[in-house]
């Protein structure tokens, strides 16, 4: 069993990001501020999740308003 000390720590896991993506996919989410569709994101899912994970770990991720 994994122990988390913060909510942010829960995000720093590729499996958690993948589970979040699956929820968005099932809900038929739409493109975000970057206008990247779910289909585009899914076509390169592993690399996109790796990139997002690196941005989160290095605290470089900045969501748009």
PDBQT receptor file of N, H, CA, C and O in Angstrom, charges set to zero:
ATOM      1  N   UNK A   1       0.841  -1.174   0.000  1.00  0.00    +0.000 N 
ATOM      2  CA  UNK A   1       0.000   0.000   0.000  1.00  0.00    +0.000 C 
ATOM      3  C   UNK A   1       0.891   1.244   0.000  1.00  0.00    +0.000 C 
ATOM      4  O   UNK A   1       1.852   1.335   0.764  1.00  0.00    +0.000 OA
ATOM      5  N   UNK A   2       0.559   2.188  -0.859  1.00  0.00    +0.000 N 
ATOM      6  H   UNK A   2      -0.222   2.115  -1.479  1.00  0.00    +0.000 HD
ATOM      7  CA  UNK A   2       1.309   3.415  -0.999  1.00  0.00    +0.000 C 
ATOM      8  C   UNK A   2       0.814   4.445   0.011  1.00  0.00    +0.000 C 
ATOM      9  O   UNK A   2      -0.391   4.584   0.217  1.00  0.00    +0.000 OA
ATOM     10  N   UNK A   3       1.739   5.166   0.640  1.00  0.00    +0.000 N 
ATOM     11  H   UNK A   3       2.718   5.054   0.472  1.00  0.00    +0.000 HD
ATOM     12  CA  UNK A   3       1.401   6.203   1.604  1.00  0.00    +0.000 C 
ATOM     13  C   UNK A   3       1.664   7.558   0.968  1.00  0.00    +0.000 C 
ATOM     14  O   UNK A   3       2.751   7.798   0.444  1.00  0.00    +0.000 OA
ATOM     15  N   UNK A   4       0.673   8.447   1.009  1.00  0.00    +0.000 N 
ATOM     16  H   UNK A   4      -0.211   8.251   1.435  1.00  0.00    +0.000 HD
ATOM     17  CA  UNK A   4       0.800   9.787   0.456  1.00  0.00    +0.000 C 
ATOM     18  C   UNK A   4       0.792  10.802   1.584  1.00  0.00    +0.000 C 
ATOM     19  O   UNK A   4       0.032  10.671   2.544  1.00  0.00    +0.000 OA
ATOM     20  N   UNK A   5       1.640  11.811   1.466  1.00  0.00    +0.000 N 
ATOM     21  H   UNK A   5       2.258  11.918   0.687  1.00  0.00    +0.000 HD
ATOM     22  CA  UNK A   5       1.711  12.836   2.490  1.00  0.00    +0.000 C 
ATOM     23  C   UNK A   5       1.074  14.145   2.044  1.00  0.00    +0.000 C 
ATOM     24  O   UNK A   5       0.909  15.067   2.843  1.00  0.00    +0.000 OA
ATOM     25  N   UNK A   6       0.718  14.224   0.773  1.00  0.00    +0.000 N 
ATOM     26  H   UNK A   6       0.852  13.475   0.124  1.00  0.00    +0.000 HD
ATOM     27  CA  UNK A   6       0.044  15.421   0.290  1.00  0.00    +0.000 C 
ATOM     28  C   UNK A   6      -0.776  15.057  -0.940  1.00  0.00    +0.000 C 
ATOM     29  O   UNK A   6      -0.540  14.038  -1.589  1.00  0.00    +0.000 OA
ATOM     30  N   UNK A   7      -1.732  15.904  -1.240  1.00  0.00    +0.000 N 
ATOM     31  H   UNK A   7      -1.924  16.732  -0.713  1.00  0.00    +0.000 HD
ATOM     32  CA  UNK A   7      -2.538  15.700  -2.445  1.00  0.00    +0.000 C 
ATOM     33  C   UNK A   7      -1.653  15.788  -3.681  1.00  0.00    +0.000 C 
ATOM     34  O   UNK A   7      -1.820  15.016  -4.626  1.00  0.00    +0.000 OA
ATOM     35  N   UNK A   8      -0.711  16.731  -3.674  1.00  0.00    +0.000 N 
ATOM     36  H   UNK A   8      -0.576  17.358  -2.906  1.00  0.00    +0.000 HD
ATOM     37  CA  UNK A   8       0.200  16.889  -4.816  1.00  0.00    +0.000 C 
ATOM     38  C   UNK A   8       1.000  15.604  -5.039  1.00  0.00    +0.000 C 
ATOM     39  O   UNK A   8       1.261  15.214  -6.177  1.00  0.00    +0.000 OA
ATOM     40  N   UNK A   9       1.381  14.961  -3.952  1.00  0.00    +0.000 N 
ATOM     41  H   UNK A   9       1.170  15.278  -3.027  1.00  0.00    +0.000 HD
ATOM     42  CA  UNK A   9       2.128  13.717  -4.064  1.00  0.00    +0.000 C 
ATOM     43  C   UNK A   9       1.354  12.626  -4.783  1.00  0.00    +0.000 C 
ATOM     44  O   UNK A   9       1.945  11.768  -5.438  1.00  0.00    +0.000 OA
ATOM     45  N   UNK A  10       0.049  12.658  -4.663  1.00  0.00    +0.000 N 
ATOM     46  H   UNK A  10      -0.431  13.355  -4.131  1.00  0.00    +0.000 HD
ATOM     47  CA  UNK A  10      -0.778  11.658  -5.353  1.00  0.00    +0.000 C 
ATOM     48  C   UNK A  10      -0.732  11.846  -6.863  1.00  0.00    +0.000 C 
ATOM     49  O   UNK A  10      -0.920  10.884  -7.608  1.00  0.00    +0.000 OA
ATOM     50  N   UNK A  11      -0.485  13.064  -7.325  1.00  0.00    +0.000 N 
ATOM     51  H   UNK A  11      -0.332  13.845  -6.719  1.00  0.00    +0.000 HD
ATOM     52  CA  UNK A  11      -0.419  13.326  -8.763  1.00  0.00    +0.000 C 
ATOM     53  C   UNK A  11       0.883  12.827  -9.376  1.00  0.00    +0.000 C 
ATOM     54  O   UNK A  11       0.948  12.589 -10.582  1.00  0.00    +0.000 OA
ATOM     55  N   UNK A  12       1.898  12.671  -8.574  1.00  0.00    +0.000 N 
ATOM     56  H   UNK A  12       1.845  12.865  -7.594  1.00  0.00    +0.000 HD
ATOM     57  CA  UNK A  12       3.217  12.332  -9.086  1.00  0.00    +0.000 C 
ATOM     58  C   UNK A  12       3.362  10.835  -9.337  1.00  0.00    +0.000 C 
ATOM     59  O   UNK A  12       4.329  10.202  -8.913  1.00  0.00    +0.000 OA
ATOM     60  N   UNK A  13       2.397  10.305 -10.022  1.00  0.00    +0.000 N 
ATOM     61  H   UNK A  13       1.612  10.819 -10.367  1.00  0.00    +0.000 HD
ATOM     62  CA  UNK A  13       2.336   8.884 -10.286  1.00  0.00    +0.000 C 
ATOM     63  C   UNK A  13       1.662   8.708 -11.649  1.00  0.00    +0.000 C 
ATOM     64  O   UNK A  13       0.545   9.180 -11.859  1.00  0.00    +0.000 OA
ATOM     65  N   UNK A  14       2.338   8.035 -12.561  1.00  0.00    +0.000 N 
ATOM     66  H   UNK A  14       3.246   7.652 -12.391  1.00  0.00    +0.000 HD
ATOM     67  CA  UNK A  14       1.795   7.877 -13.910  1.00  0.00    +0.000 C 
ATOM     68  C   UNK A  14       0.467   7.130 -13.907  1.00  0.00    +0.000 C 
ATOM     69  O   UNK A  14      -0.413   7.422 -14.717  1.00  0.00    +0.000 OA
ATOM     70  N   UNK A  15       0.322   6.179 -13.010  1.00  0.00    +0.000 N 
ATOM     71  H   UNK A  15       1.037   5.942 -12.352  1.00  0.00    +0.000 HD
ATOM     72  CA  UNK A  15      -0.930   5.419 -12.941  1.00  0.00    +0.000 C 
ATOM     73  C   UNK A  15      -2.097   6.331 -12.549  1.00  0.00    +0.000 C 
ATOM     74  O   UNK A  15      -3.198   6.197 -13.082  1.00  0.00    +0.000 OA
ATOM     75  N   UNK A  16      -1.857   7.248 -11.626  1.00  0.00    +0.000 N 
ATOM     76  H   UNK A  16      -0.962   7.357 -11.193  1.00  0.00    +0.000 HD
ATOM     77  CA  UNK A  16      -2.908   8.197 -11.226  1.00  0.00    +0.000 C 
ATOM     78  C   UNK A  16      -3.291   9.097 -12.391  1.00  0.00    +0.000 C 
ATOM     79  O   UNK A  16      -4.472   9.363 -12.613  1.00  0.00    +0.000 OA
ATOM     80  N   UNK A  17      -2.296   9.565 -13.133  1.00  0.00    +0.000 N 
ATOM     81  H   UNK A  17      -1.337   9.348 -12.952  1.00  0.00    +0.000 HD
ATOM     82  CA  UNK A  17      -2.581  10.409 -14.291  1.00  0.00    +0.000 C 
ATOM     83  C   UNK A  17      -3.360   9.630 -15.343  1.00  0.00    +0.000 C 
ATOM     84  O   UNK A  17      -4.274  10.168 -15.969  1.00  0.00    +0.000 OA
ATOM     85  N   UNK A  18      -2.999   8.361 -15.540  1.00  0.00    +0.000 N 
ATOM     86  H   UNK A  18      -2.257   7.924 -15.032  1.00  0.00    +0.000 HD
ATOM     87  CA  UNK A  18      -3.704   7.519 -16.506  1.00  0.00    +0.000 C 
ATOM     88  C   UNK A  18      -5.161   7.311 -16.075  1.00  0.00    +0.000 C 
ATOM     89  O   UNK A  18      -6.074   7.382 -16.898  1.00  0.00    +0.000 OA
ATOM     90  N   UNK A  19      -5.366   7.054 -14.786  1.00  0.00    +0.000 N 
ATOM     91  H   UNK A  19      -4.624   6.996 -14.118  1.00  0.00    +0.000 HD
ATOM     92  CA  UNK A  19      -6.734   6.868 -14.289  1.00  0.00    +0.000 C 
ATOM     93  C   UNK A  19      -7.552   8.140 -14.475  1.00  0.00    +0.000 C 
ATOM     94  O   UNK A  19      -8.736   8.073 -14.807  1.00  0.00    +0.000 OA
ATOM     95  N   UNK A  20      -6.936   9.287 -14.267  1.00  0.00    +0.000 N 
ATOM     96  H   UNK A  20      -5.975   9.342 -13.998  1.00  0.00    +0.000 HD
ATOM     97  CA  UNK A  20      -7.620  10.557 -14.500  1.00  0.00    +0.000 C 
ATOM     98  C   UNK A  20      -7.985  10.719 -15.967  1.00  0.00    +0.000 C 
ATOM     99  O   UNK A  20      -9.084  11.167 -16.296  1.00  0.00    +0.000 OA
ATOM    100  N   UNK A  21      -7.058  10.353 -16.848  1.00  0.00    +0.000 N 
ATOM    101  H   UNK A  21      -6.166   9.989 -16.582  1.00  0.00    +0.000 HD
ATOM    102  CA  UNK A  21      -7.341  10.424 -18.286  1.00  0.00    +0.000 C 
ATOM    103  C   UNK A  21      -8.521   9.522 -18.650  1.00  0.00    +0.000 C 
ATOM    104  O   UNK A  21      -9.395   9.922 -19.419  1.00  0.00    +0.000 OA
ATOM    105  N   UNK A  22      -8.548   8.305 -18.098  1.00  0.00    +0.000 N 
ATOM    106  H   UNK A  22      -7.838   7.980 -17.473  1.00  0.00    +0.000 HD
ATOM    107  CA  UNK A  22      -9.654   7.386 -18.404  1.00  0.00    +0.000 C 
ATOM    108  C   UNK A  22     -10.997   7.988 -18.000  1.00  0.00    +0.000 C 
ATOM    109  O   UNK A  22     -11.984   7.830 -18.717  1.00  0.00    +0.000 OA
ATOM    110  N   UNK A  23     -11.043   8.675 -16.862  1.00  0.00    +0.000 N 
ATOM    111  H   UNK A  23     -10.241   8.803 -16.279  1.00  0.00    +0.000 HD
ATOM    112  CA  UNK A  23     -12.293   9.299 -16.429  1.00  0.00    +0.000 C 
ATOM    113  C   UNK A  23     -12.725  10.392 -17.398  1.00  0.00    +0.000 C 
ATOM    114  O   UNK A  23     -13.904  10.501 -17.734  1.00  0.00    +0.000 OA
ATOM    115  N   UNK A  24     -11.780  11.188 -17.841  1.00  0.00    +0.000 N 
ATOM    116  H   UNK A  24     -10.822  11.099 -17.569  1.00  0.00    +0.000 HD
ATOM    117  CA  UNK A  24     -12.087  12.255 -18.800  1.00  0.00    +0.000 C 
ATOM    118  C   UNK A  24     -12.552  11.630 -20.117  1.00  0.00    +0.000 C 
ATOM    119  O   UNK A  24     -13.509  12.108 -20.725  1.00  0.00    +0.000 OA
ATOM    120  N   UNK A  25     -11.887  10.576 -20.554  1.00  0.00    +0.000 N 
ATOM    121  H   UNK A  25     -11.109  10.187 -20.061  1.00  0.00    +0.000 HD
ATOM    122  CA  UNK A  25     -12.241   9.889 -21.806  1.00  0.00    +0.000 C 
ATOM    123  C   UNK A  25     -13.667   9.333 -21.742  1.00  0.00    +0.000 C 
ATOM    124  O   UNK A  25     -14.452   9.509 -22.673  1.00  0.00    +0.000 OA
ATOM    125  N   UNK A  26     -13.994   8.658 -20.629  1.00  0.00    +0.000 N 
ATOM    126  H   UNK A  26     -13.356   8.515 -19.872  1.00  0.00    +0.000 HD
ATOM    127  CA  UNK A  26     -15.335   8.082 -20.475  1.00  0.00    +0.000 C 
ATOM    128  C   UNK A  26     -16.410   9.173 -20.423  1.00  0.00    +0.000 C 
ATOM    129  O   UNK A  26     -17.544   8.958 -20.851  1.00  0.00    +0.000 OA
ATOM    130  N   UNK A  27     -16.044  10.340 -19.898  1.00  0.00    +0.000 N 
ATOM    131  H   UNK A  27     -15.123  10.515 -19.550  1.00  0.00    +0.000 HD
ATOM    132  CA  UNK A  27     -16.996  11.453 -19.807  1.00  0.00    +0.000 C 
ATOM    133  C   UNK A  27     -17.070  12.238 -21.119  1.00  0.00    +0.000 C 
ATOM    134  O   UNK A  27     -17.798  13.226 -21.219  1.00  0.00    +0.000 OA
ATOM    135  N   UNK A  28     -16.308  11.787 -22.126  1.00  0.00    +0.000 N 
ATOM    136  H   UNK A  28     -15.717  10.985 -22.044  1.00  0.00    +0.000 HD
ATOM    137  CA  UNK A  28     -16.272  12.442 -23.440  1.00  0.00    +0.000 C 
ATOM    138  C   UNK A  28     -15.874  13.918 -23.304  1.00  0.00    +0.000 C 
ATOM    139  O   UNK A  28     -16.525  14.812 -23.845  1.00  0.00    +0.000 OA
ATOM    140  N   UNK A  29     -14.768  14.141 -22.551  1.00  0.00    +0.000 N 
ATOM    141  H   UNK A  29     -14.240  13.415 -22.111  1.00  0.00    +0.000 HD
ATOM    142  CA  UNK A  29     -14.248  15.493 -22.360  1.00  0.00    +0.000 C 
ATOM    143  C   UNK A  29     -13.864  16.138 -23.682  1.00  0.00    +0.000 C 
ATOM    144  O   UNK A  29     -13.738  15.466 -24.706  1.00  0.00    +0.000 OA
ATOM    145  N   UNK A  30     -13.683  17.438 -23.642  1.00  0.00    +0.000 N 
ATOM    146  H   UNK A  30     -13.785  17.984 -22.811  1.00  0.00    +0.000 HD
ATOM    147  CA  UNK A  30     -13.336  18.182 -24.853  1.00  0.00    +0.000 C 
ATOM    148  C   UNK A  30     -11.940  18.773 -24.721  1.00  0.00    +0.000 C 
ATOM    149  O   UNK A  30     -11.291  18.657 -23.681  1.00  0.00    +0.000 OA
ATOM    150  N   UNK A  31     -11.497  19.406 -25.796  1.00  0.00    +0.000 N 
ATOM    151  H   UNK A  31     -12.024  19.499 -26.640  1.00  0.00    +0.000 HD
ATOM    152  CA  UNK A  31     -10.170  20.020 -25.819  1.00  0.00    +0.000 C 
ATOM    153  C   UNK A  31     -10.072  21.098 -24.749  1.00  0.00    +0.000 C 
ATOM    154  O   UNK A  31     -11.051  21.777 -24.437  1.00  0.00    +0.000 OA
ATOM    155  N   UNK A  32      -8.882  21.240 -24.198  1.00  0.00    +0.000 N 
ATOM    156  H   UNK A  32      -8.087  20.689 -24.451  1.00  0.00    +0.000 HD
ATOM    157  CA  UNK A  32      -8.640  22.263 -23.187  1.00  0.00    +0.000 C 
ATOM    158  C   UNK A  32      -8.201  23.564 -23.817  1.00  0.00    +0.000 C 
ATOM    159  O   UNK A  32      -8.406  23.789 -25.010  1.00  0.00    +0.000 OA
ATOM    160  N   UNK A  33      -7.605  24.408 -23.026  1.00  0.00    +0.000 N 
ATOM    161  H   UNK A  33      -7.439  24.225 -22.057  1.00  0.00    +0.000 HD
ATOM    162  CA  UNK A  33      -7.152  25.720 -23.480  1.00  0.00    +0.000 C 
ATOM    163  C   UNK A  33      -6.104  25.598 -24.592  1.00  0.00    +0.000 C 
ATOM    164  O   UNK A  33      -5.974  26.495 -25.425  1.00  0.00    +0.000 OA
ATOM    165  N   UNK A  34      -5.365  24.494 -24.604  1.00  0.00    +0.000 N 
ATOM    166  H   UNK A  34      -5.471  23.765 -23.928  1.00  0.00    +0.000 HD
ATOM    167  CA  UNK A  34      -4.347  24.285 -25.639  1.00  0.00    +0.000 C 
ATOM    168  C   UNK A  34      -4.944  23.757 -26.941  1.00  0.00    +0.000 C 
ATOM    169  O   UNK A  34      -4.236  23.574 -27.932  1.00  0.00    +0.000 OA
ATOM    170  N   UNK A  35      -6.249  23.515 -26.926  1.00  0.00    +0.000 N 
ATOM    171  H   UNK A  35      -6.823  23.663 -26.121  1.00  0.00    +0.000 HD
ATOM    172  CA  UNK A  35      -7.001  23.031 -28.097  1.00  0.00    +0.000 C 
ATOM    173  C   UNK A  35      -6.541  21.661 -28.592  1.00  0.00    +0.000 C 
ATOM    174  O   UNK A  35      -6.782  21.304 -29.745  1.00  0.00    +0.000 OA
ATOM    175  N   UNK A  36      -5.882  20.899 -27.728  1.00  0.00    +0.000 N 
ATOM    176  H   UNK A  36      -5.686  21.189 -26.792  1.00  0.00    +0.000 HD
ATOM    177  CA  UNK A  36      -5.492  19.540 -28.081  1.00  0.00    +0.000 C 
ATOM    178  C   UNK A  36      -6.664  18.624 -27.763  1.00  0.00    +0.000 C 
ATOM    179  O   UNK A  36      -7.136  18.590 -26.626  1.00  0.00    +0.000 OA
ATOM    180  N   UNK A  37      -7.134  17.886 -28.752  1.00  0.00    +0.000 N 
ATOM    181  H   UNK A  37      -6.751  17.913 -29.675  1.00  0.00    +0.000 HD
ATOM    182  CA  UNK A  37      -8.282  17.007 -28.539  1.00  0.00    +0.000 C 
ATOM    183  C   UNK A  37      -7.863  15.777 -27.737  1.00  0.00    +0.000 C 
ATOM    184  O   UNK A  37      -6.679  15.453 -27.634  1.00  0.00    +0.000 OA
ATOM    185  N   UNK A  38      -8.862  15.102 -27.172  1.00  0.00    +0.000 N 
ATOM    186  H   UNK A  38      -9.824  15.365 -27.255  1.00  0.00    +0.000 HD
ATOM    187  CA  UNK A  38      -8.581  13.862 -26.458  1.00  0.00    +0.000 C 
ATOM    188  C   UNK A  38      -7.987  12.812 -27.392  1.00  0.00    +0.000 C 
ATOM    189  O   UNK A  38      -7.121  12.032 -26.994  1.00  0.00    +0.000 OA
ATOM    190  N   UNK A  39      -8.453  12.802 -28.621  1.00  0.00    +0.000 N 
ATOM    191  H   UNK A  39      -9.156  13.435 -28.944  1.00  0.00    +0.000 HD
ATOM    192  CA  UNK A  39      -7.933  11.832 -29.590  1.00  0.00    +0.000 C 
ATOM    193  C   UNK A  39      -6.451  12.086 -29.854  1.00  0.00    +0.000 C 
ATOM    194  O   UNK A  39      -5.666  11.142 -29.945  1.00  0.00    +0.000 OA
ATOM    195  N   UNK A  40      -6.064  13.356 -29.976  1.00  0.00    +0.000 N 
ATOM    196  H   UNK A  40      -6.701  14.124 -29.902  1.00  0.00    +0.000 HD
ATOM    197  CA  UNK A  40      -4.655  13.689 -30.179  1.00  0.00    +0.000 C 
ATOM    198  C   UNK A  40      -3.829  13.280 -28.961  1.00  0.00    +0.000 C 
ATOM    199  O   UNK A  40      -2.750  12.703 -29.098  1.00  0.00    +0.000 OA
ATOM    200  N   UNK A  41      -4.339  13.582 -27.776  1.00  0.00    +0.000 N 
ATOM    201  H   UNK A  41      -5.215  14.051 -27.664  1.00  0.00    +0.000 HD
ATOM    202  CA  UNK A  41      -3.645  13.232 -26.541  1.00  0.00    +0.000 C 
ATOM    203  C   UNK A  41      -3.517  11.711 -26.428  1.00  0.00    +0.000 C 
ATOM    204  O   UNK A  41      -2.457  11.198 -26.072  1.00  0.00    +0.000 OA
ATOM    205  N   UNK A  42      -4.603  10.995 -26.732  1.00  0.00    +0.000 N 
ATOM    206  H   UNK A  42      -5.465  11.412 -27.021  1.00  0.00    +0.000 HD
ATOM    207  CA  UNK A  42      -4.614   9.541 -26.615  1.00  0.00    +0.000 C 
ATOM    208  C   UNK A  42      -3.710   8.866 -27.636  1.00  0.00    +0.000 C 
ATOM    209  O   UNK A  42      -3.184   7.785 -27.373  1.00  0.00    +0.000 OA
ATOM    210  N   UNK A  43      -3.524   9.483 -28.787  1.00  0.00    +0.000 N 
ATOM    211  H   UNK A  43      -3.951  10.361 -29.001  1.00  0.00    +0.000 HD
ATOM    212  CA  UNK A  43      -2.693   8.867 -29.825  1.00  0.00    +0.000 C 
ATOM    213  C   UNK A  43      -1.230   8.758 -29.397  1.00  0.00    +0.000 C 
ATOM    214  O   UNK A  43      -0.484   7.947 -29.946  1.00  0.00    +0.000 OA
ATOM    215  N   UNK A  44      -0.823   9.553 -28.439  1.00  0.00    +0.000 N 
ATOM    216  H   UNK A  44      -1.429  10.212 -27.994  1.00  0.00    +0.000 HD
ATOM    217  CA  UNK A  44       0.547   9.535 -27.933  1.00  0.00    +0.000 C 
ATOM    218  C   UNK A  44       0.493   9.547 -26.400  1.00  0.00    +0.000 C 
ATOM    219  O   UNK A  44       1.256  10.260 -25.748  1.00  0.00    +0.000 OA
ATOM    220  N   UNK A  45      -0.411   8.753 -25.843  1.00  0.00    +0.000 N 
ATOM    221  H   UNK A  45      -1.031   8.174 -26.372  1.00  0.00    +0.000 HD
ATOM    222  CA  UNK A  45      -0.757   8.828 -24.426  1.00  0.00    +0.000 C 
ATOM    223  C   UNK A  45       0.440   8.638 -23.496  1.00  0.00    +0.000 C 
ATOM    224  O   UNK A  45       0.639   9.436 -22.580  1.00  0.00    +0.000 OA
ATOM    225  N   UNK A  46       1.227   7.611 -23.714  1.00  0.00    +0.000 N 
ATOM    226  H   UNK A  46       1.065   6.963 -24.458  1.00  0.00    +0.000 HD
ATOM    227  CA  UNK A  46       2.346   7.347 -22.815  1.00  0.00    +0.000 C 
ATOM    228  C   UNK A  46       3.319   8.520 -22.766  1.00  0.00    +0.000 C 
ATOM    229  O   UNK A  46       3.747   8.934 -21.689  1.00  0.00    +0.000 OA
ATOM    230  N   UNK A  47       3.668   9.053 -23.935  1.00  0.00    +0.000 N 
ATOM    231  H   UNK A  47       3.321   8.717 -24.810  1.00  0.00    +0.000 HD
ATOM    232  CA  UNK A  47       4.590  10.185 -23.985  1.00  0.00    +0.000 C 
ATOM    233  C   UNK A  47       3.975  11.441 -23.379  1.00  0.00    +0.000 C 
ATOM    234  O   UNK A  47       4.665  12.199 -22.696  1.00  0.00    +0.000 OA
ATOM    235  N   UNK A  48       2.696  11.668 -23.619  1.00  0.00    +0.000 N 
ATOM    236  H   UNK A  48       2.135  11.053 -24.173  1.00  0.00    +0.000 HD
ATOM    237  CA  UNK A  48       2.011  12.841 -23.058  1.00  0.00    +0.000 C 
ATOM    238  C   UNK A  48       1.967  12.757 -21.528  1.00  0.00    +0.000 C 
ATOM    239  O   UNK A  48       2.187  13.756 -20.843  1.00  0.00    +0.000 OA
ATOM    240  N   UNK A  49       1.687  11.577 -21.002  1.00  0.00    +0.000 N 
ATOM    241  H   UNK A  49       1.508  10.766 -21.558  1.00  0.00    +0.000 HD
ATOM    242  CA  UNK A  49       1.651  11.402 -19.553  1.00  0.00    +0.000 C 
ATOM    243  C   UNK A  49       3.047  11.555 -18.953  1.00  0.00    +0.000 C 
ATOM    244  O   UNK A  49       3.203  12.135 -17.879  1.00  0.00    +0.000 OA
ATOM    245  N   UNK A  50       4.067  11.031 -19.650  1.00  0.00    +0.000 N 
ATOM    246  H   UNK A  50       3.940  10.560 -20.523  1.00  0.00    +0.000 HD
ATOM    247  CA  UNK A  50       5.447  11.199 -19.179  1.00  0.00    +0.000 C 
ATOM    248  C   UNK A  50       5.821  12.675 -19.127  1.00  0.00    +0.000 C 
ATOM    249  O   UNK A  50       6.430  13.137 -18.162  1.00  0.00    +0.000 OA
ATOM    250  N   UNK A  51       5.455  13.410 -20.170  1.00  0.00    +0.000 N 
ATOM    251  H   UNK A  51       4.961  13.035 -20.954  1.00  0.00    +0.000 HD
ATOM    252  CA  UNK A  51       5.755  14.840 -20.221  1.00  0.00    +0.000 C 
ATOM    253  C   UNK A  51       5.048  15.585 -19.088  1.00  0.00    +0.000 C 
ATOM    254  O   UNK A  51       5.648  16.429 -18.424  1.00  0.00    +0.000 OA
ATOM    255  N   UNK A  52       3.785  15.271 -18.875  1.00  0.00    +0.000 N 
ATOM    256  H   UNK A  52       3.297  14.585 -19.415  1.00  0.00    +0.000 HD
ATOM    257  CA  UNK A  52       3.022  15.896 -17.808  1.00  0.00    +0.000 C 
ATOM    258  C   UNK A  52       3.615  15.555 -16.441  1.00  0.00    +0.000 C 
ATOM    259  O   UNK A  52       3.701  16.417 -15.567  1.00  0.00    +0.000 OA
ATOM    260  N   UNK A  53       4.016  14.316 -16.260  1.00  0.00    +0.000 N 
ATOM    261  H   UNK A  53       3.945  13.615 -16.970  1.00  0.00    +0.000 HD
ATOM    262  CA  UNK A  53       4.611  13.883 -15.001  1.00  0.00    +0.000 C 
ATOM    263  C   UNK A  53       5.902  14.645 -14.711  1.00  0.00    +0.000 C 
ATOM    264  O   UNK A  53       6.138  15.057 -13.575  1.00  0.00    +0.000 OA
ATOM    265  N   UNK A  54       6.726  14.832 -15.717  1.00  0.00    +0.000 N 
ATOM    266  H   UNK A  54       6.535  14.498 -16.639  1.00  0.00    +0.000 HD
ATOM    267  CA  UNK A  54       7.970  15.591 -15.548  1.00  0.00    +0.000 C 
ATOM    268  C   UNK A  54       7.660  17.041 -15.173  1.00  0.00    +0.000 C 
ATOM    269  O   UNK A  54       8.291  17.604 -14.279  1.00  0.00    +0.000 OA
ATOM    270  N   UNK A  55       6.688  17.639 -15.858  1.00  0.00    +0.000 N 
ATOM    271  H   UNK A  55       6.175  17.182 -16.584  1.00  0.00    +0.000 HD
ATOM    272  CA  UNK A  55       6.314  19.022 -15.544  1.00  0.00    +0.000 C 
ATOM    273  C   UNK A  55       5.793  19.140 -14.119  1.00  0.00    +0.000 C 
ATOM    274  O   UNK A  55       6.078  20.127 -13.442  1.00  0.00    +0.000 OA
ATOM    275  N   UNK A  56       5.039  18.159 -13.655  1.00  0.00    +0.000 N 
ATOM    276  H   UNK A  56       4.807  17.357 -14.206  1.00  0.00    +0.000 HD
ATOM    277  CA  UNK A  56       4.524  18.182 -12.286  1.00  0.00    +0.000 C 
ATOM    278  C   UNK A  56       5.651  17.992 -11.273  1.00  0.00    +0.000 C 
ATOM    279  O   UNK A  56       5.706  18.691 -10.261  1.00  0.00    +0.000 OA
ATOM    280  N   UNK A  57       6.554  17.038 -11.548  1.00  0.00    +0.000 N 
ATOM    281  H   UNK A  57       6.509  16.470 -12.370  1.00  0.00    +0.000 HD
ATOM    282  CA  UNK A  57       7.645  16.771 -10.615  1.00  0.00    +0.000 C 
ATOM    283  C   UNK A  57       8.603  17.948 -10.490  1.00  0.00    +0.000 C 
ATOM    284  O   UNK A  57       9.118  18.224  -9.407  1.00  0.00    +0.000 OA
ATOM    285  N   UNK A  58       8.837  18.636 -11.595  1.00  0.00    +0.000 N 
ATOM    286  H   UNK A  58       8.418  18.412 -12.475  1.00  0.00    +0.000 HD
ATOM    287  CA  UNK A  58       9.758  19.775 -11.562  1.00  0.00    +0.000 C 
ATOM    288  C   UNK A  58       9.043  21.088 -11.273  1.00  0.00    +0.000 C 
ATOM    289  O   UNK A  58       9.647  22.161 -11.273  1.00  0.00    +0.000 OA
ATOM    290  N   UNK A  59       7.735  20.975 -11.028  1.00  0.00    +0.000 N 
ATOM    291  H   UNK A  59       7.245  20.103 -11.028  1.00  0.00    +0.000 HD
ATOM    292  CA  UNK A  59       6.876  22.134 -10.741  1.00  0.00    +0.000 C 
ATOM    293  C   UNK A  59       6.932  23.179 -11.854  1.00  0.00    +0.000 C 
ATOM    294  O   UNK A  59       6.909  24.383 -11.599  1.00  0.00    +0.000 OA
ATOM    295  N   UNK A  60       7.005  22.689 -13.095  1.00  0.00    +0.000 N 
ATOM    296  H   UNK A  60       7.024  21.711 -13.302  1.00  0.00    +0.000 HD
ATOM    297  CA  UNK A  60       7.002  23.539 -14.276  1.00  0.00    +0.000 C 
ATOM    298  C   UNK A  60       5.620  23.649 -14.890  1.00  0.00    +0.000 C 
ATOM    299  O   UNK A  60       5.390  24.512 -15.738  1.00  0.00    +0.000 OA
ATOM    300  N   UNK A  61       4.688  22.787 -14.477  1.00  0.00    +0.000 N 
ATOM    301  H   UNK A  61       4.874  22.086 -13.789  1.00  0.00    +0.000 HD
ATOM    302  CA  UNK A  61       3.337  22.808 -15.025  1.00  0.00    +0.000 C 
ATOM    303  C   UNK A  61       2.604  24.049 -14.532  1.00  0.00    +0.000 C 
ATOM    304  O   UNK A  61       2.552  24.320 -13.333  1.00  0.00    +0.000 OA
ATOM    305  N   UNK A  62       2.040  24.798 -15.477  1.00  0.00    +0.000 N 
ATOM    306  H   UNK A  62       2.082  24.577 -16.451  1.00  0.00    +0.000 HD
ATOM    307  CA  UNK A  62       1.275  25.988 -15.135  1.00  0.00    +0.000 C 
ATOM    308  C   UNK A  62      -0.050  25.925 -15.887  1.00  0.00    +0.000 C 
ATOM    309  O   UNK A  62      -0.089  26.165 -17.094  1.00  0.00    +0.000 OA
ATOM    310  N   UNK A  63      -1.136  25.602 -15.184  1.00  0.00    +0.000 N 
ATOM    311  H   UNK A  63      -1.105  25.407 -14.204  1.00  0.00    +0.000 HD
ATOM    312  CA  UNK A  63      -2.446  25.565 -15.862  1.00  0.00    +0.000 C 
ATOM    313  C   UNK A  63      -2.861  26.963 -16.283  1.00  0.00    +0.000 C 
ATOM    314  O   UNK A  63      -2.580  27.942 -15.591  1.00  0.00    +0.000 OA
ATOM    315  N   UNK A  64      -3.525  27.046 -17.409  1.00  0.00    +0.000 N 
ATOM    316  H   UNK A  64      -3.754  26.250 -17.971  1.00  0.00    +0.000 HD
ATOM    317  CA  UNK A  64      -4.047  28.338 -17.882  1.00  0.00    +0.000 C 
ATOM    318  C   UNK A  64      -5.354  28.643 -17.188  1.00  0.00    +0.000 C 
ATOM    319  O   UNK A  64      -6.068  27.746 -16.740  1.00  0.00    +0.000 OA
ATOM    320  N   UNK A  65      -5.651  29.922 -17.107  1.00  0.00    +0.000 N 
ATOM    321  H   UNK A  65      -5.071  30.651 -17.470  1.00  0.00    +0.000 HD
ATOM    322  CA  UNK A  65      -6.891  30.338 -16.456  1.00  0.00    +0.000 C 
ATOM    323  C   UNK A  65      -8.096  29.959 -17.280  1.00  0.00    +0.000 C 
ATOM    324  O   UNK A  65      -9.227  30.234 -16.881  1.00  0.00    +0.000 OA
TER     325      UNK A  65
